[in-house]
Amino acid sequence: MIRNRVVAGGNHCRWRRKKQKIKNKTITGSINTSFIIAVFIFLSGLFYLYSINSNAVKGYQIRCAEKELIKNEKKNEQLRIQEAELNSLYRLKKESENLNMSDLKEVVYIEESGPIALK
């Protein structure tokens, strides 16, 4: 609402608008702007800390997985060596001697003929 006031001077009289007081908005505006900038910097710092922490955790998990991989590769190699030892002919021959088995000298095949139906 605009208010007018009467200005009287000498022989004349005229209407003038009342001067409005101008509030100093620059101080309020700069406080709001600096507050927004401070909040933005704070949130950026939190995001940065989260990212660094996330990368550190992932790095630790990768190192643990690499250690486990190396351990599993060593165990796999040991199992392959053990498999080769268990399947070797030398071991089979030694075990057959321990079980008192003898070598075959002659192979004999049994042929059966009779009332039994053959498939």
C-alpha positions as CSV (number, residue, x, y, z in Angstrom):
1,M,0.0,0.0,0.0
2,I,1.5,3.3,-1.1
3,R,0.9,6.2,1.2
4,N,1.1,9.8,0.2
5,R,1.8,12.8,2.3
6,V,1.2,16.5,1.8
7,V,4.2,18.7,1.4
8,A,3.4,22.4,2.1
9,G,5.9,25.1,1.4
10,G,5.4,28.8,0.8
11,N,2.5,29.4,-1.6
12,H,2.1,25.9,-2.8
13,C,1.0,22.5,-1.7
14,R,1.6,19.2,-3.4
15,W,1.3,15.5,-2.8
16,R,4.4,13.4,-2.5
17,R,4.8,9.7,-2.0
18,K,6.1,8.8,1.4
19,K,9.6,7.6,1.3
20,Q,9.9,3.9,2.0
21,K,12.6,2.6,4.2
22,I,14.8,0.3,2.2
23,K,16.0,-2.7,4.2
24,N,19.6,-3.7,3.7
25,K,19.0,-6.9,1.9
26,T,22.6,-7.4,0.9
27,I,23.6,-8.4,4.4
28,T,20.7,-10.9,4.7
29,G,21.4,-12.2,1.2
30,S,25.1,-12.7,1.9
31,I,24.3,-14.5,5.0
32,N,22.0,-16.9,3.1
33,T,24.5,-17.3,0.4
34,S,27.4,-18.0,2.8
35,F,25.2,-20.4,4.7
36,I,24.4,-22.3,1.5
37,I,28.0,-22.3,0.5
38,A,29.0,-23.6,4.0
39,V,26.3,-26.4,3.8
40,F,27.5,-27.3,0.3
41,I,31.2,-27.5,1.5
42,F,30.1,-29.6,4.4
43,L,28.1,-32.0,2.3
44,S,31.0,-32.2,-0.2
45,G,33.4,-33.1,2.6
46,L,31.0,-35.8,3.8
47,F,30.8,-37.2,0.3
48,Y,34.6,-37.1,0.0
49,L,35.0,-39.0,3.3
50,Y,32.4,-41.6,2.2
51,S,34.2,-42.1,-1.1
52,I,37.6,-42.4,0.5
53,N,36.3,-44.9,3.1
54,S,34.5,-46.9,0.4
55,N,37.7,-47.1,-1.7
56,A,39.7,-48.2,1.4
57,V,37.2,-50.9,2.3
58,K,37.1,-52.2,-1.3
59,G,40.9,-52.2,-1.4
60,Y,41.0,-54.2,1.8
61,Q,38.5,-56.7,0.4
62,I,40.5,-57.1,-2.8
63,R,43.7,-57.8,-0.8
64,C,41.9,-60.4,1.3
65,A,40.5,-62.0,-1.9
66,E,44.0,-62.1,-3.4
67,K,45.4,-63.7,-0.3
68,E,42.7,-66.3,-0.4
69,L,43.3,-66.9,-4.1
70,I,47.0,-67.5,-3.6
71,K,46.2,-69.9,-0.7
72,N,43.7,-71.8,-2.8
73,E,46.2,-72.0,-5.7
74,K,48.8,-73.5,-3.4
75,K,46.3,-76.0,-2.0
76,N,45.2,-76.9,-5.6
77,E,48.8,-77.5,-6.6
78,Q,49.3,-79.8,-3.5
79,L,46.2,-81.7,-4.4
80,R,47.4,-82.2,-8.0
81,I,50.7,-83.6,-6.7
82,Q,48.8,-85.9,-4.3
83,E,46.5,-87.0,-7.1
84,A,49.5,-87.8,-9.3
85,E,51.2,-89.8,-6.5
86,L,48.0,-91.8,-5.8
87,N,47.5,-92.6,-9.5
88,S,51.1,-93.5,-10.2
89,L,51.9,-97.0,-11.5
90,Y,54.7,-97.3,-8.9
91,R,52.2,-96.9,-6.1
92,L,49.7,-99.3,-7.6
93,K,52.4,-101.9,-8.0
94,K,53.6,-101.4,-4.4
95,E,50.0,-101.6,-3.1
96,S,49.4,-104.8,-5.0
97,E,52.5,-106.4,-3.4
98,N,51.2,-105.3,0.0
99,L,47.9,-107.1,-0.7
100,N,49.8,-110.3,-1.7
101,M,48.7,-110.1,-5.3
102,S,50.8,-111.7,-8.0
103,D,51.4,-111.0,-11.6
104,L,49.3,-112.8,-14.3
105,K,51.2,-115.2,-16.3
106,E,48.4,-116.4,-18.5
107,V,45.0,-114.8,-19.3
108,V,42.1,-117.2,-19.4
109,Y,38.7,-116.2,-20.8
110,I,35.6,-118.1,-19.6
111,E,33.1,-118.9,-22.3
112,E,29.7,-120.0,-21.2
113,S,27.3,-121.7,-23.4
114,G,24.1,-123.3,-22.2
115,P,20.5,-122.8,-21.3
116,I,21.1,-119.2,-20.1
117,A,19.7,-116.6,-22.5
118,L,22.3,-114.1,-23.7
119,K,21.4,-110.5,-24.0
